[in-house]
Amino acid sequence: MIDAPLSEGSPSGAPGRPLLVLASASPRRLALLQQVGIEPDALLPADIDETPRKSESPRELARRLAREKLAAAQAAARRRDELRTAYLVSADTVVAVGRRVLPKAETLDEAADCLRLLSGRAHRVYTGVCVLSPKDRQRERMVETRVRFKRLSNREIEGYLASGEWRGKAGGYAIQGLAGAFVVKLVGSHSAVVGLPLHETMSLLEGEGFPVRGAWGAAT
């Protein structure tokens, strides 16, 4: 539900506006922030081990990975003078059936297994989001969304696999793409399933003083 840093050089924030770093290379998370008028000044993706720990629940996994991504981005940002006082945002999304965590599908077999498991049943998507302020205050939220898929025919599964849209996606699907046609019910946050819960992210940033609607007046 995730490509190169937005800026390898100096960030180009508007004069007087605090800088913001997204601790992700996900084009989906970037697009979600841009959707609400927030343009990150840099992307600092974290290369961490996302393997679940023994007995770790899907909720705990999403929370831990979001925190670890934030910590890795904080360490990287503090090594760059222009980003030392930037706001940081991190997130992680986990798709689960019961306590079973579904992988970020990288092979056809993985994606096919995910789709067959999700077919005709409900699953949960856990997205943890963390925000770090320039004063090193850390705040976080966990968003749980329930999603139910229609019963998928072999033809639908084969067609979706042929699309390649599943590659690298948690649970083997992208709700913002073709797989949106599989969803018969969603209770919770659609943007969280895509990868970043917008309401919660905006609330966390605003609570720490970031001007979340600073660019709205210039929107067209």
MARVO-479774 format. One record per residue (C-alpha): x, y, z; residue in one letter. Coordinates in Angstrom, 2 decimals. Layout:
<atoms>
<atom><X>X</X><Y>Y</Y><Z>Z</Z><residuo>a</residuo></atom>
...
</atoms>
This chain:
<atoms>
<atom><X>0.00</X><Y>0.00</Y><Z>0.00</Z><residuo>m</residuo></atom>
<atom><X>4.42</X><Y>1.92</Y><Z>-1.44</Z><residuo>i</residuo></atom>
<atom><X>10.20</X><Y>5.54</Y><Z>-4.92</Z><residuo>d</residuo></atom>
<atom><X>13.12</X><Y>8.10</Y><Z>-4.63</Z><residuo>a</residuo></atom>
<atom><X>13.48</X><Y>11.10</Y><Z>-2.34</Z><residuo>p</residuo></atom>
<atom><X>11.51</X><Y>14.14</Y><Z>-3.34</Z><residuo>l</residuo></atom>
<atom><X>14.62</X><Y>16.22</Y><Z>-2.81</Z><residuo>s</residuo></atom>
<atom><X>18.19</X><Y>15.09</Y><Z>-2.35</Z><residuo>e</residuo></atom>
<atom><X>19.34</X><Y>18.69</Y><Z>-2.03</Z><residuo>g</residuo></atom>
<atom><X>18.04</X><Y>21.60</Y><Z>-0.05</Z><residuo>s</residuo></atom>
<atom><X>14.28</X><Y>21.69</Y><Z>0.53</Z><residuo>p</residuo></atom>
<atom><X>12.34</X><Y>24.51</Y><Z>-1.05</Z><residuo>s</residuo></atom>
<atom><X>9.70</X><Y>25.42</Y><Z>1.50</Z><residuo>g</residuo></atom>
<atom><X>7.77</X><Y>28.67</Y><Z>1.23</Z><residuo>a</residuo></atom>
<atom><X>9.32</X><Y>31.57</Y><Z>3.16</Z><residuo>p</residuo></atom>
<atom><X>8.15</X><Y>31.56</Y><Z>6.76</Z><residuo>g</residuo></atom>
<atom><X>6.56</X><Y>28.12</Y><Z>6.53</Z><residuo>r</residuo></atom>
<atom><X>7.99</X><Y>25.34</Y><Z>8.68</Z><residuo>p</residuo></atom>
<atom><X>9.46</X><Y>22.42</Y><Z>6.77</Z><residuo>l</residuo></atom>
<atom><X>7.86</X><Y>18.99</Y><Z>6.68</Z><residuo>l</residuo></atom>
<atom><X>9.47</X><Y>15.62</Y><Z>5.98</Z><residuo>v</residuo></atom>
<atom><X>7.54</X><Y>12.52</Y><Z>4.98</Z><residuo>l</residuo></atom>
<atom><X>9.29</X><Y>9.39</Y><Z>6.22</Z><residuo>a</residuo></atom>
<atom><X>8.25</X><Y>7.37</Y><Z>3.19</Z><residuo>s</residuo></atom>
<atom><X>8.95</X><Y>6.91</Y><Z>-0.49</Z><residuo>a</residuo></atom>
<atom><X>5.34</X><Y>5.89</Y><Z>-1.12</Z><residuo>s</residuo></atom>
<atom><X>3.78</X><Y>7.78</Y><Z>-4.02</Z><residuo>p</residuo></atom>
<atom><X>0.39</X><Y>7.07</Y><Z>-2.46</Z><residuo>r</residuo></atom>
<atom><X>1.22</X><Y>8.73</Y><Z>0.85</Z><residuo>r</residuo></atom>
<atom><X>2.75</X><Y>11.67</Y><Z>-0.98</Z><residuo>l</residuo></atom>
<atom><X>-0.36</X><Y>12.04</Y><Z>-3.15</Z><residuo>a</residuo></atom>
<atom><X>-2.61</X><Y>11.95</Y><Z>-0.09</Z><residuo>l</residuo></atom>
<atom><X>-0.72</X><Y>14.80</Y><Z>1.58</Z><residuo>l</residuo></atom>
<atom><X>-0.78</X><Y>16.77</Y><Z>-1.65</Z><residuo>q</residuo></atom>
<atom><X>-4.52</X><Y>16.15</Y><Z>-1.88</Z><residuo>q</residuo></atom>
<atom><X>-5.03</X><Y>18.19</Y><Z>1.29</Z><residuo>v</residuo></atom>
<atom><X>-2.61</X><Y>20.93</Y><Z>0.28</Z><residuo>g</residuo></atom>
<atom><X>0.51</X><Y>19.74</Y><Z>2.11</Z><residuo>i</residuo></atom>
<atom><X>3.68</X><Y>19.51</Y><Z>0.00</Z><residuo>e</residuo></atom>
<atom><X>6.50</X><Y>17.73</Y><Z>1.84</Z><residuo>p</residuo></atom>
<atom><X>9.89</X><Y>19.42</Y><Z>1.54</Z><residuo>d</residuo></atom>
<atom><X>11.74</X><Y>16.10</Y><Z>1.55</Z><residuo>a</residuo></atom>
<atom><X>11.14</X><Y>12.36</Y><Z>1.60</Z><residuo>l</residuo></atom>
<atom><X>13.25</X><Y>10.26</Y><Z>3.96</Z><residuo>l</residuo></atom>
<atom><X>12.20</X><Y>6.63</Y><Z>3.51</Z><residuo>p</residuo></atom>
<atom><X>13.34</X><Y>4.21</Y><Z>6.19</Z><residuo>a</residuo></atom>
<atom><X>14.90</X><Y>0.86</Y><Z>5.39</Z><residuo>d</residuo></atom>
<atom><X>13.74</X><Y>-1.23</Y><Z>8.35</Z><residuo>i</residuo></atom>
<atom><X>12.96</X><Y>-4.88</Y><Z>8.95</Z><residuo>d</residuo></atom>
<atom><X>9.18</X><Y>-5.22</Y><Z>8.75</Z><residuo>e</residuo></atom>
<atom><X>9.05</X><Y>-8.85</Y><Z>9.89</Z><residuo>t</residuo></atom>
<atom><X>6.40</X><Y>-9.35</Y><Z>12.59</Z><residuo>p</residuo></atom>
<atom><X>7.74</X><Y>-10.40</Y><Z>15.98</Z><residuo>r</residuo></atom>
<atom><X>6.58</X><Y>-13.55</Y><Z>17.68</Z><residuo>k</residuo></atom>
<atom><X>3.06</X><Y>-13.12</Y><Z>19.11</Z><residuo>s</residuo></atom>
<atom><X>2.93</X><Y>-9.52</Y><Z>17.83</Z><residuo>e</residuo></atom>
<atom><X>-0.59</X><Y>-8.49</Y><Z>16.87</Z><residuo>s</residuo></atom>
<atom><X>-1.30</X><Y>-6.69</Y><Z>13.58</Z><residuo>p</residuo></atom>
<atom><X>-2.15</X><Y>-3.51</Y><Z>15.52</Z><residuo>r</residuo></atom>
<atom><X>1.09</X><Y>-3.67</Y><Z>17.52</Z><residuo>e</residuo></atom>
<atom><X>3.06</X><Y>-4.32</Y><Z>14.32</Z><residuo>l</residuo></atom>
<atom><X>1.64</X><Y>-1.26</Y><Z>12.56</Z><residuo>a</residuo></atom>
<atom><X>2.33</X><Y>0.91</Y><Z>15.60</Z><residuo>r</residuo></atom>
<atom><X>5.90</X><Y>-0.35</Y><Z>16.04</Z><residuo>r</residuo></atom>
<atom><X>6.82</X><Y>0.04</Y><Z>12.36</Z><residuo>l</residuo></atom>
<atom><X>5.42</X><Y>3.58</Y><Z>12.22</Z><residuo>a</residuo></atom>
<atom><X>7.53</X><Y>4.46</Y><Z>15.28</Z><residuo>r</residuo></atom>
<atom><X>10.65</X><Y>2.83</Y><Z>13.84</Z><residuo>e</residuo></atom>
<atom><X>10.21</X><Y>4.65</Y><Z>10.53</Z><residuo>k</residuo></atom>
<atom><X>9.89</X><Y>7.92</Y><Z>12.42</Z><residuo>l</residuo></atom>
<atom><X>13.04</X><Y>7.22</Y><Z>14.45</Z><residuo>a</residuo></atom>
<atom><X>15.03</X><Y>6.39</Y><Z>11.30</Z><residuo>a</residuo></atom>
<atom><X>13.80</X><Y>9.54</Y><Z>9.55</Z><residuo>a</residuo></atom>
<atom><X>14.59</X><Y>11.63</Y><Z>12.63</Z><residuo>q</residuo></atom>
<atom><X>18.18</X><Y>10.35</Y><Z>12.66</Z><residuo>a</residuo></atom>
<atom><X>18.55</X><Y>11.13</Y><Z>8.94</Z><residuo>a</residuo></atom>
<atom><X>16.96</X><Y>14.58</Y><Z>9.24</Z><residuo>a</residuo></atom>
<atom><X>19.12</X><Y>15.58</Y><Z>12.19</Z><residuo>r</residuo></atom>
<atom><X>22.21</X><Y>14.98</Y><Z>10.03</Z><residuo>r</residuo></atom>
<atom><X>21.02</X><Y>17.66</Y><Z>7.60</Z><residuo>r</residuo></atom>
<atom><X>21.19</X><Y>21.23</Y><Z>8.85</Z><residuo>d</residuo></atom>
<atom><X>18.23</X><Y>22.38</Y><Z>6.75</Z><residuo>e</residuo></atom>
<atom><X>15.96</X><Y>19.63</Y><Z>8.13</Z><residuo>l</residuo></atom>
<atom><X>16.87</X><Y>19.67</Y><Z>11.82</Z><residuo>r</residuo></atom>
<atom><X>13.82</X><Y>21.73</Y><Z>12.74</Z><residuo>t</residuo></atom>
<atom><X>11.40</X><Y>20.09</Y><Z>10.30</Z><residuo>a</residuo></atom>
<atom><X>8.18</X><Y>18.33</Y><Z>11.22</Z><residuo>y</residuo></atom>
<atom><X>8.31</X><Y>14.59</Y><Z>10.54</Z><residuo>l</residuo></atom>
<atom><X>5.45</X><Y>12.30</Y><Z>9.52</Z><residuo>v</residuo></atom>
<atom><X>5.62</X><Y>8.52</Y><Z>9.32</Z><residuo>s</residuo></atom>
<atom><X>3.04</X><Y>5.79</Y><Z>8.78</Z><residuo>a</residuo></atom>
<atom><X>2.72</X><Y>2.06</Y><Z>8.34</Z><residuo>d</residuo></atom>
<atom><X>-0.20</X><Y>-0.01</Y><Z>7.08</Z><residuo>t</residuo></atom>
<atom><X>-0.91</X><Y>-3.64</Y><Z>7.94</Z><residuo>v</residuo></atom>
<atom><X>-3.64</X><Y>-5.80</Y><Z>6.41</Z><residuo>v</residuo></atom>
<atom><X>-4.84</X><Y>-8.70</Y><Z>8.53</Z><residuo>a</residuo></atom>
<atom><X>-7.41</X><Y>-11.47</Y><Z>8.72</Z><residuo>v</residuo></atom>
<atom><X>-7.78</X><Y>-12.15</Y><Z>12.41</Z><residuo>g</residuo></atom>
<atom><X>-4.22</X><Y>-12.17</Y><Z>13.78</Z><residuo>r</residuo></atom>
<atom><X>-2.77</X><Y>-13.27</Y><Z>10.44</Z><residuo>r</residuo></atom>
<atom><X>-0.75</X><Y>-10.48</Y><Z>8.82</Z><residuo>v</residuo></atom>
<atom><X>-0.91</X><Y>-10.52</Y><Z>5.04</Z><residuo>l</residuo></atom>
<atom><X>2.33</X><Y>-9.79</Y><Z>3.19</Z><residuo>p</residuo></atom>
<atom><X>3.20</X><Y>-6.96</Y><Z>0.87</Z><residuo>k</residuo></atom>
<atom><X>2.83</X><Y>-9.18</Y><Z>-2.16</Z><residuo>a</residuo></atom>
<atom><X>5.92</X><Y>-9.45</Y><Z>-4.36</Z><residuo>e</residuo></atom>
<atom><X>5.04</X><Y>-12.59</Y><Z>-6.33</Z><residuo>t</residuo></atom>
<atom><X>1.99</X><Y>-13.81</Y><Z>-8.22</Z><residuo>l</residuo></atom>
<atom><X>1.55</X><Y>-16.66</Y><Z>-5.77</Z><residuo>d</residuo></atom>
<atom><X>1.59</X><Y>-14.30</Y><Z>-2.77</Z><residuo>e</residuo></atom>
<atom><X>-0.96</X><Y>-12.00</Y><Z>-4.38</Z><residuo>a</residuo></atom>
<atom><X>-3.18</X><Y>-14.89</Y><Z>-5.43</Z><residuo>a</residuo></atom>
<atom><X>-3.12</X><Y>-16.34</Y><Z>-1.91</Z><residuo>d</residuo></atom>
<atom><X>-4.09</X><Y>-12.95</Y><Z>-0.46</Z><residuo>c</residuo></atom>
<atom><X>-6.98</X><Y>-12.44</Y><Z>-2.86</Z><residuo>l</residuo></atom>
<atom><X>-8.36</X><Y>-15.94</Y><Z>-2.28</Z><residuo>r</residuo></atom>
<atom><X>-8.17</X><Y>-15.41</Y><Z>1.47</Z><residuo>l</residuo></atom>
<atom><X>-9.91</X><Y>-12.02</Y><Z>1.27</Z><residuo>l</residuo></atom>
<atom><X>-12.59</X><Y>-13.18</Y><Z>-1.18</Z><residuo>s</residuo></atom>
<atom><X>-16.08</X><Y>-12.96</Y><Z>0.29</Z><residuo>g</residuo></atom>
<atom><X>-14.95</X><Y>-12.04</Y><Z>3.78</Z><residuo>r</residuo></atom>
<atom><X>-14.10</X><Y>-9.12</Y><Z>6.02</Z><residuo>a</residuo></atom>
<atom><X>-10.59</X><Y>-8.08</Y><Z>6.99</Z><residuo>h</residuo></atom>
<atom><X>-9.02</X><Y>-5.26</Y><Z>8.96</Z><residuo>r</residuo></atom>
<atom><X>-6.50</X><Y>-2.64</Y><Z>7.94</Z><residuo>v</residuo></atom>
<atom><X>-4.39</X><Y>-1.06</Y><Z>10.68</Z><residuo>y</residuo></atom>
<atom><X>-2.54</X><Y>2.16</Y><Z>9.95</Z><residuo>t</residuo></atom>
<atom><X>-0.30</X><Y>3.78</Y><Z>12.51</Z><residuo>g</residuo></atom>
<atom><X>0.73</X><Y>7.40</Y><Z>11.98</Z><residuo>v</residuo></atom>
<atom><X>3.36</X><Y>9.33</Y><Z>13.95</Z><residuo>c</residuo></atom>
<atom><X>4.26</X><Y>13.02</Y><Z>13.99</Z><residuo>v</residuo></atom>
<atom><X>7.38</X><Y>14.58</Y><Z>15.48</Z><residuo>l</residuo></atom>
<atom><X>7.48</X><Y>18.34</Y><Z>16.06</Z><residuo>s</residuo></atom>
<atom><X>10.57</X><Y>20.58</Y><Z>15.85</Z><residuo>p</residuo></atom>
<atom><X>10.52</X><Y>20.53</Y><Z>19.66</Z><residuo>k</residuo></atom>
<atom><X>10.81</X><Y>16.72</Y><Z>19.58</Z><residuo>d</residuo></atom>
<atom><X>7.27</X><Y>16.15</Y><Z>20.79</Z><residuo>r</residuo></atom>
<atom><X>6.02</X><Y>12.87</Y><Z>19.39</Z><residuo>q</residuo></atom>
<atom><X>2.35</X><Y>12.12</Y><Z>18.89</Z><residuo>r</residuo></atom>
<atom><X>0.67</X><Y>9.16</Y><Z>17.24</Z><residuo>e</residuo></atom>
<atom><X>-2.66</X><Y>7.65</Y><Z>16.27</Z><residuo>r</residuo></atom>
<atom><X>-3.78</X><Y>4.17</Y><Z>15.30</Z><residuo>m</residuo></atom>
<atom><X>-6.61</X><Y>3.84</Y><Z>12.78</Z><residuo>v</residuo></atom>
<atom><X>-8.48</X><Y>0.58</Y><Z>12.29</Z><residuo>e</residuo></atom>
<atom><X>-10.64</X><Y>0.14</Y><Z>9.19</Z><residuo>t</residuo></atom>
<atom><X>-12.87</X><Y>-2.82</Y><Z>8.40</Z><residuo>r</residuo></atom>
<atom><X>-13.16</X><Y>-3.83</Y><Z>4.77</Z><residuo>v</residuo></atom>
<atom><X>-15.30</X><Y>-6.53</Y><Z>3.18</Z><residuo>r</residuo></atom>
<atom><X>-14.63</X><Y>-7.95</Y><Z>-0.26</Z><residuo>f</residuo></atom>
<atom><X>-17.20</X><Y>-9.47</Y><Z>-2.59</Z><residuo>k</residuo></atom>
<atom><X>-16.76</X><Y>-13.13</Y><Z>-3.45</Z><residuo>r</residuo></atom>
<atom><X>-14.19</X><Y>-13.10</Y><Z>-6.20</Z><residuo>l</residuo></atom>
<atom><X>-14.45</X><Y>-15.37</Y><Z>-9.21</Z><residuo>s</residuo></atom>
<atom><X>-11.37</X><Y>-17.04</Y><Z>-10.66</Z><residuo>n</residuo></atom>
<atom><X>-11.74</X><Y>-14.73</Y><Z>-13.65</Z><residuo>r</residuo></atom>
<atom><X>-11.66</X><Y>-11.65</Y><Z>-11.43</Z><residuo>e</residuo></atom>
<atom><X>-8.63</X><Y>-12.89</Y><Z>-9.53</Z><residuo>i</residuo></atom>
<atom><X>-6.78</X><Y>-13.76</Y><Z>-12.73</Z><residuo>e</residuo></atom>
<atom><X>-7.66</X><Y>-10.38</Y><Z>-14.25</Z><residuo>g</residuo></atom>
<atom><X>-6.41</X><Y>-8.51</Y><Z>-11.21</Z><residuo>y</residuo></atom>
<atom><X>-3.20</X><Y>-10.50</Y><Z>-11.09</Z><residuo>l</residuo></atom>
<atom><X>-2.62</X><Y>-9.72</Y><Z>-14.77</Z><residuo>a</residuo></atom>
<atom><X>-2.92</X><Y>-5.99</Y><Z>-14.01</Z><residuo>s</residuo></atom>
<atom><X>0.19</X><Y>-6.04</Y><Z>-11.82</Z><residuo>g</residuo></atom>
<atom><X>-1.45</X><Y>-3.49</Y><Z>-9.51</Z><residuo>e</residuo></atom>
<atom><X>-0.97</X><Y>-5.84</Y><Z>-6.53</Z><residuo>w</residuo></atom>
<atom><X>2.82</X><Y>-5.69</Y><Z>-6.58</Z><residuo>r</residuo></atom>
<atom><X>4.25</X><Y>-4.39</Y><Z>-3.30</Z><residuo>g</residuo></atom>
<atom><X>0.81</X><Y>-3.76</Y><Z>-1.82</Z><residuo>k</residuo></atom>
<atom><X>-0.10</X><Y>-4.93</Y><Z>1.67</Z><residuo>a</residuo></atom>
<atom><X>-2.70</X><Y>-7.65</Y><Z>1.31</Z><residuo>g</residuo></atom>
<atom><X>-2.03</X><Y>-7.87</Y><Z>-2.42</Z><residuo>g</residuo></atom>
<atom><X>-4.41</X><Y>-5.08</Y><Z>-3.46</Z><residuo>y</residuo></atom>
<atom><X>-4.74</X><Y>-1.33</Y><Z>-3.89</Z><residuo>a</residuo></atom>
<atom><X>-8.12</X><Y>0.00</Y><Z>-2.83</Z><residuo>i</residuo></atom>
<atom><X>-7.56</X><Y>3.25</Y><Z>-4.73</Z><residuo>q</residuo></atom>
<atom><X>-7.16</X><Y>1.30</Y><Z>-7.97</Z><residuo>g</residuo></atom>
<atom><X>-8.91</X><Y>-1.56</Y><Z>-9.74</Z><residuo>l</residuo></atom>
<atom><X>-9.47</X><Y>-3.43</Y><Z>-6.48</Z><residuo>a</residuo></atom>
<atom><X>-11.89</X><Y>-0.73</Y><Z>-5.40</Z><residuo>g</residuo></atom>
<atom><X>-14.45</X><Y>-2.71</Y><Z>-7.42</Z><residuo>a</residuo></atom>
<atom><X>-14.07</X><Y>-5.61</Y><Z>-4.96</Z><residuo>f</residuo></atom>
<atom><X>-15.09</X><Y>-3.63</Y><Z>-1.87</Z><residuo>v</residuo></atom>
<atom><X>-18.71</X><Y>-4.07</Y><Z>-0.80</Z><residuo>v</residuo></atom>
<atom><X>-18.36</X><Y>-2.41</Y><Z>2.60</Z><residuo>k</residuo></atom>
<atom><X>-15.86</X><Y>-0.17</Y><Z>4.37</Z><residuo>l</residuo></atom>
<atom><X>-16.15</X><Y>1.04</Y><Z>7.94</Z><residuo>v</residuo></atom>
<atom><X>-13.48</X><Y>3.53</Y><Z>8.90</Z><residuo>g</residuo></atom>
<atom><X>-10.97</X><Y>5.57</Y><Z>6.92</Z><residuo>s</residuo></atom>
<atom><X>-10.55</X><Y>5.06</Y><Z>3.18</Z><residuo>h</residuo></atom>
<atom><X>-7.35</X><Y>7.13</Y><Z>3.14</Z><residuo>s</residuo></atom>
<atom><X>-5.91</X><Y>4.96</Y><Z>5.92</Z><residuo>a</residuo></atom>
<atom><X>-6.35</X><Y>1.89</Y><Z>3.73</Z><residuo>v</residuo></atom>
<atom><X>-4.54</X><Y>3.73</Y><Z>0.93</Z><residuo>v</residuo></atom>
<atom><X>-1.71</X><Y>4.40</Y><Z>3.36</Z><residuo>g</residuo></atom>
<atom><X>-2.23</X><Y>7.59</Y><Z>5.39</Z><residuo>l</residuo></atom>
<atom><X>-5.29</X><Y>8.57</Y><Z>7.49</Z><residuo>p</residuo></atom>
<atom><X>-5.78</X><Y>12.19</Y><Z>6.47</Z><residuo>l</residuo></atom>
<atom><X>-8.05</X><Y>13.35</Y><Z>9.29</Z><residuo>h</residuo></atom>
<atom><X>-5.76</X><Y>11.98</Y><Z>11.98</Z><residuo>e</residuo></atom>
<atom><X>-2.58</X><Y>13.20</Y><Z>10.27</Z><residuo>t</residuo></atom>
<atom><X>-3.96</X><Y>16.71</Y><Z>9.87</Z><residuo>m</residuo></atom>
<atom><X>-5.12</X><Y>16.75</Y><Z>13.49</Z><residuo>s</residuo></atom>
<atom><X>-1.71</X><Y>15.64</Y><Z>14.80</Z><residuo>l</residuo></atom>
<atom><X>0.14</X><Y>18.22</Y><Z>12.72</Z><residuo>l</residuo></atom>
<atom><X>-2.25</X><Y>21.02</Y><Z>13.62</Z><residuo>e</residuo></atom>
<atom><X>-2.01</X><Y>20.10</Y><Z>17.29</Z><residuo>g</residuo></atom>
<atom><X>1.75</X><Y>20.68</Y><Z>17.10</Z><residuo>e</residuo></atom>
<atom><X>1.41</X><Y>24.02</Y><Z>15.34</Z><residuo>g</residuo></atom>
<atom><X>1.95</X><Y>23.08</Y><Z>11.70</Z><residuo>f</residuo></atom>
<atom><X>-0.13</X><Y>25.29</Y><Z>9.33</Z><residuo>p</residuo></atom>
<atom><X>-2.10</X><Y>22.48</Y><Z>7.72</Z><residuo>v</residuo></atom>
<atom><X>-4.31</X><Y>24.82</Y><Z>5.70</Z><residuo>r</residuo></atom>
<atom><X>-1.59</X><Y>27.28</Y><Z>4.79</Z><residuo>g</residuo></atom>
<atom><X>-1.86</X><Y>26.62</Y><Z>1.05</Z><residuo>a</residuo></atom>
<atom><X>-5.63</X><Y>26.34</Y><Z>0.81</Z><residuo>w</residuo></atom>
<atom><X>-6.08</X><Y>29.94</Y><Z>-0.23</Z><residuo>g</residuo></atom>
<atom><X>-3.95</X><Y>29.26</Y><Z>-3.30</Z><residuo>a</residuo></atom>
<atom><X>-5.89</X><Y>26.13</Y><Z>-4.29</Z><residuo>a</residuo></atom>
<atom><X>-7.57</X><Y>26.15</Y><Z>-7.69</Z><residuo>t</residuo></atom>
</atoms>
